[in-house]
Amino acid sequence: MELFSDPYLEQAIGGTPLVQLKNLPSPSSGQVWVKVESGNPTGSYKDRMAYCVVKNAFARGDLKPGDRMVEYTGGSTGTALAHVAARCEIKFIAVSSDAFAQSKLDAMRAYGAEVIIIPSEERKITPELIAAMKQRAYEIAEEPNTFYADQFGSPDVIGGYVPVGKEIADQIGSDVDVFCAAVGTGGAFTGTTKGLNQAGQAPELIALEPLQSPFLTTGQGGAHRIEGIGLGFAPPFLNLDRCDEIRAIDENEAFQMCKKLAVEEGIFCGPSTGLNVTAALEIASERGPDSVTVTLGCDHGSKYNY
Ligand SMILES: Cc1ncc(COP(=O)(O)O)c(C=O)c1O
């Protein structure tokens, strides 16, 4: 079996900074730490998962140079897959939509991906749109020599994020009381938790979703504007029984938080990070000064038009 391993990708992906927020937490609140993942090569933590999925597909013989790979994606996963595909001589087909940031669609094309656009209604991310994208990707995956990356089912997704938890445990130098993060597939949340646990950390786990698409808290998804999360169906990699709490956060607060984070902490991130930090600050304020809350900075703010 050929194990695809790329020296550049090995060095470029991961090893990101863990940053303690200094200005946004109130004086009476606990510590808030953000694992800032925007330094990965395509600007998001999806690089970790894309490399892990492709590497293991090569190892199993599911992929070989010259093959095609397909995925339906809002663009973060797609950009990460397109980047890895360009490194290992496979063609990547992304099924996406005009509901997602133009910069992500452009980035996928820049890495040589074919991008198929499923039109949205008023640029809203809805459960119907996601279903239509999925259907098209499934059709393409039936064609010969085409590997379905399967960001919603591949066993290699979680493995890609285990190092996030291990890095946090190495970097923080104390116990983590709470880990909170928004969920799309749930891969980053579950993989990071696994890494934290493997490193001897056992934080309280709080999964987050947009208030405008409160599937986990109410059973009903809805239209919202936070890319990558709140998909309107059960996140395949999230075990709800292992979560201590699910919290829904207003997307408007998340967008405002992106601006505050950039201005007051110098961390320019996307809206899912704004949502994560809104929740982390809320939790740290509830838990008080001795608490340590960690969350994820999923991607870079320059991907979005605020
Ligand atoms: C920007 C962004 N934030 C958060 C998420 C959620 O990550 P996960 O699918 O691992 O739950 C995604 C997933 O696509 C994303 O693109």
Ligand as a Chemical Component Dictionary entry (heavy atoms), coordinates in Angstrom:
data_LIG
# 
_chem_comp.id                   LIG 
_chem_comp.type                 NON-POLYMER 
_chem_comp.pdbx_formal_charge   0 
_chem_comp.three_letter_code    LIG 
# 
loop_
_chem_comp_atom.comp_id 
_chem_comp_atom.atom_id 
_chem_comp_atom.alt_atom_id 
_chem_comp_atom.type_symbol 
_chem_comp_atom.charge 
_chem_comp_atom.model_Cartn_x 
_chem_comp_atom.model_Cartn_y 
_chem_comp_atom.model_Cartn_z 
_chem_comp_atom.pdbx_ordinal 
LIG C1 C1 C 0 -15.747 27.879 8.950  1  
LIG C2 C2 C 0 -16.195 26.629 9.607  2  
LIG N1 N1 N 0 -16.420 26.638 10.923 3  
LIG C3 C3 C 0 -16.859 25.532 11.568 4  
LIG C4 C4 C 0 -17.106 24.356 10.877 5  
LIG C5 C5 C 0 -17.599 23.142 11.619 6  
LIG O1 O1 O 0 -16.617 22.134 11.702 7  
LIG P1 P1 P 0 -17.050 20.605 11.801 8  
LIG O2 O2 O 0 -17.636 20.209 10.494 9  
LIG O3 O3 O 0 -15.781 19.865 12.079 10 
LIG O4 O4 O 0 -18.042 20.470 12.906 11 
LIG C6 C6 C 0 -16.872 24.315 9.503  12 
LIG C7 C7 C 0 -17.163 23.092 8.724  13 
LIG O5 O5 O 0 -17.276 23.130 7.518  14 
LIG C8 C8 C 0 -16.415 25.469 8.857  15 
LIG O6 O6 O 0 -16.195 25.485 7.535  16 
# 
loop_
_chem_comp_bond.comp_id 
_chem_comp_bond.atom_id_1 
_chem_comp_bond.atom_id_2 
_chem_comp_bond.value_order 
_chem_comp_bond.pdbx_ordinal 
LIG C1 C2 SING 1  
LIG C2 N1 SING 2  
LIG C2 C8 DOUB 3  
LIG N1 C3 DOUB 4  
LIG C3 C4 SING 5  
LIG C4 C5 SING 6  
LIG C4 C6 DOUB 7  
LIG C5 O1 SING 8  
LIG O1 P1 SING 9  
LIG P1 O2 DOUB 10 
LIG P1 O3 SING 11 
LIG P1 O4 SING 12 
LIG C6 C7 SING 13 
LIG C6 C8 SING 14 
LIG C7 O5 DOUB 15 
LIG C8 O6 SING 16 
# 
